[in-house]
Amino acid sequence: MADDREESLEQRRRQLEAELASKRVDDRKEEAREASAEQSRKGYAQAMKLSSEFISAIVVGAVLGWLFDHFVGTTPWGLIVLLLLGFCAGVLNVLRAAGKVAQPLDRQNNDK
């Protein structure tokens, strides 16, 4: 009788160990999925930030150029020049934000 109980307990213990092992594998898979989703969200946020910085620099350049032309009367040269400057500023902002170009010296000193 005691032998049957021990075998039964041993069988239940092995069954529980197998179930726990499968749960651990499932937990690891879930953690990997969550990490992948988090990385994807960070990439999407970075892309939105970079694109908005780029577009806003171009729009600001165009608006300033149009205003310059409107008040000074140099149509369309102010718009063209400041639109190109806005484009260059947008590219520079994106490169700085992406870490491809160094920050200006005054910003580097303020960050320290």
N, C-alpha and C positions, 0 to 999 in steps of 0.2 A: 504494500500500500504506500509506504513512504517512498519507494522507488518510483512508483507511478507519479506521485506528486512532484518529485524532483525532476523527472523527465518533462512533465507538463510545465513546470516553472521554467525549466531550461528552454523549452520550445517557445514559450511566451516571451522570454527574454530575447531570444534570437529574432523573433518576429518584431518586437519593439525596436531593437537595434537597426533592423532593416528599414523600418518606417522612419526612424530618426535620420538615418543616412539619406534617405530619399528627400526628406524635408530640408536637410542642410543643402543638398544640391539645388533644390528649387529656390531656396533663399539666396544662394549665390547667383543664380541666373537672374533673379529679380533685381538684385543689387547691380548687376552688370547692365541690365536694361535701364534702370534709373540713372546710372552714370552716363550712359550713352544719350539718353534724353536730355540730361542737364547740359552736356557738351553741345548738343544740337541747339538748345535754347540760347546758350551763350554765343554761339556762332551767328545765330539769327539776330540777336541784339547788337552784336558788333557790326554786322552788315547794315542794319538800319541806321545805326549811329553814323557810320562812315558815309552812307549815301545821303543822309540828311545834311551833314556838314558840307558835302560837295555841292548839292543843289542849292543850299541856302547861300553859299558864297557866290554862286553864279547869279542868283536872283538879286542879291544885294548889289552886285556890280552892275547889272542891267538897270536896276531902278536908279542908282546913283548916276549912271550915264544918261539915262533919259531925263532926269531932273537937271543935270548939267546942260544938256542940249536945250531943254525947254527955257531955262533962264538966261543962258549965254547966247544961244542961237547958232550953235555950231553943228546942227543936225547933219548927218548921223555920226559924226566923228567921236563925240563924247561917249555915245552909247557903244560904239565899236571898241574903243580903247578900254573903257571901264569894264565892259563885258569880258574882254580878253584878260584883263587884270583879275577880275572875279574868278575866271576859270583857273588861272594860275594859282590864286590864293586857295581855291578849293582843292586843287591837286596837292598843294603843299600841306594843307590841313589834314588831308587823308593820309599822306605819307607820314606825317608826324604822329597821328593817332595810331597808325599801324606799326610805328616803331622803326620805320625804314630811314627816317631822317632825324637827326639830333634835335632836341628842343633848343630854343634860343637861350643865350647865356643868362639873361635876367630871370627866366623861368627856372633854369637849373639851380641858380643861387637861392631862389625863394623856396624851392622844394626841399632843400637841405636843412 
